[in-house]
């Protein structure tokens, strides 16, 4: 099965962009978050603590309703994926949390990057193609 192939690759093998989503630090004002959202194609900004660990997702409504952001603002980061997790574990985390994205974190909990379903779709397509080619070679050899 194609999904079984996700067990054999780690999320660290993906080309993750740490800046795929706008971020802001906990001590920064809501205005900073709103400015970063206005400069980006995404509707959410990721709130990080002082050690750059993901805390919350904030949108314009959350940021526009207050001048200061707290650790309770916005929506909890539900899909936290350790850097050594398999892609299958990553997909499972994202599905269980109902999140289309996951925060990949280093051993110290700091943000490594954001994994999106599109990353996993690319791997699934590649694994399917490789399996199809493998079976075609076996069939040609027999």
C-alpha positions as CSV (number, residue, x, y, z in Angstrom):
1,X,0.0,0.0,0.0
2,X,1.1,3.5,-0.7
3,X,0.5,4.7,2.8
4,X,2.8,2.1,4.1
5,X,5.6,3.8,2.3
6,X,5.1,6.8,4.6
7,X,6.5,4.7,7.5
8,X,9.9,4.6,5.9
9,X,10.6,8.3,5.5
10,X,11.0,10.9,8.2
11,X,9.5,14.3,8.2
12,X,13.1,15.7,8.3
13,X,13.6,14.4,4.8
14,X,11.1,17.0,3.5
15,X,12.2,20.4,2.2
16,X,10.4,22.4,4.9
17,X,10.3,26.1,4.8
18,X,10.5,27.6,8.3
19,X,9.0,30.8,6.9
20,X,6.1,29.1,5.0
21,X,3.7,30.8,7.4
22,X,4.2,34.2,9.0
23,X,5.3,34.1,12.6
24,X,5.3,36.4,15.5
25,X,6.7,36.3,19.0
26,X,4.6,36.3,22.1
27,X,5.9,39.7,23.3
28,X,5.1,41.4,19.9
29,X,1.9,43.5,19.5
30,X,-1.2,42.5,17.6
31,X,-0.3,45.2,15.1
32,X,2.9,43.3,14.2
33,X,0.9,40.1,13.5
34,X,-1.7,42.0,11.4
35,X,1.1,43.6,9.4
36,X,2.7,40.2,8.7
37,X,-0.7,38.7,7.7
38,X,-1.2,41.6,5.3
39,X,2.1,40.8,3.6
40,X,1.4,37.1,3.3
41,X,-1.0,34.8,1.3
42,X,-2.0,32.9,4.4
43,X,-4.8,33.7,6.8
44,X,-3.0,32.6,9.9
45,X,0.1,33.7,11.8
46,X,2.0,31.3,14.1
47,X,2.6,32.6,17.6
48,X,6.0,31.5,19.0
49,X,7.3,31.8,22.5
50,X,10.7,33.4,23.3
51,X,12.4,30.0,22.5
52,X,10.6,29.9,19.1
53,X,8.3,27.1,20.2
54,X,4.9,27.1,18.5
55,X,2.1,28.2,20.9
56,X,-1.0,29.3,18.9
57,X,-2.4,30.1,15.5
58,X,-3.9,33.6,15.2
59,X,-6.0,35.1,12.4
60,X,-7.0,38.7,11.7
61,X,-10.1,38.4,14.0
62,X,-8.0,37.3,16.9
63,X,-5.4,40.0,16.3
64,X,-7.9,42.8,15.6
65,X,-9.8,42.2,18.8
66,X,-6.9,43.1,21.2
67,X,-3.7,45.2,21.4
68,X,-1.7,42.5,23.1
69,X,-1.5,38.8,22.4
70,X,-1.4,36.2,25.1
71,X,-0.5,32.5,25.3
72,X,-4.3,31.9,25.3
73,X,-5.1,34.0,22.2
74,X,-6.2,32.3,19.0
75,X,-6.3,28.6,18.4
76,X,-4.1,25.9,20.0
77,X,-1.4,24.3,17.8
78,X,-2.8,20.8,17.7
79,X,-0.4,19.1,15.2
80,X,3.1,19.2,16.8
81,X,5.4,16.8,14.9
82,X,8.8,15.8,16.3
83,X,11.6,16.1,13.7
84,X,12.3,12.4,13.8
85,X,8.6,11.4,13.2
86,X,7.8,9.2,10.1
87,X,5.7,10.7,7.4
88,X,2.9,8.2,8.4
89,X,3.0,9.5,12.0
90,X,3.0,13.1,10.6
91,X,-0.1,12.3,8.5
92,X,-1.8,10.7,11.5
93,X,-1.1,13.7,13.7
94,X,-2.5,16.0,11.1
95,X,-5.7,13.9,10.6
96,X,-6.3,13.4,14.3
97,X,-5.9,17.1,15.0
98,X,-8.1,18.1,12.0
99,X,-5.2,20.4,10.9
100,X,-4.1,20.7,7.3
101,X,-0.7,21.7,8.6
102,X,1.7,20.5,11.2
103,X,4.4,22.3,13.1
104,X,7.6,20.3,12.9
105,X,9.7,20.9,16.0
106,X,13.3,20.3,16.9
107,X,14.4,18.3,19.9
108,X,14.2,21.5,22.0
109,X,10.6,22.2,20.8
110,X,11.6,25.1,18.6
111,X,10.0,25.4,15.2
112,X,11.8,23.6,12.4
113,X,9.2,24.2,9.7
114,X,5.7,23.7,8.6
115,X,4.5,20.5,6.9
116,X,1.4,20.7,4.8
117,X,-0.8,18.0,3.2
118,X,0.8,19.0,-0.1
119,X,4.2,17.8,1.1
120,X,2.7,14.4,1.9
121,X,0.8,14.2,-1.4
122,X,4.0,14.7,-3.3
123,X,5.6,11.8,-1.4
124,X,2.5,9.6,-1.9
125,X,2.6,10.3,-5.7
126,X,6.3,9.5,-5.8
127,X,5.9,6.2,-3.8
128,X,3.0,5.2,-6.1
129,X,5.1,5.9,-9.2
130,X,8.1,4.0,-7.8
131,X,5.9,1.0,-6.9
132,X,4.3,1.0,-10.4
133,X,7.7,1.1,-12.0
134,X,9.0,-1.7,-9.8
135,X,6.1,-3.9,-10.8
136,X,6.5,-3.1,-14.4
137,X,10.1,-4.1,-14.3
138,X,9.2,-7.3,-12.6
139,X,6.6,-8.1,-15.2
140,X,9.0,-7.3,-18.0
141,X,11.6,-9.6,-16.5
142,X,9.3,-12.6,-16.3
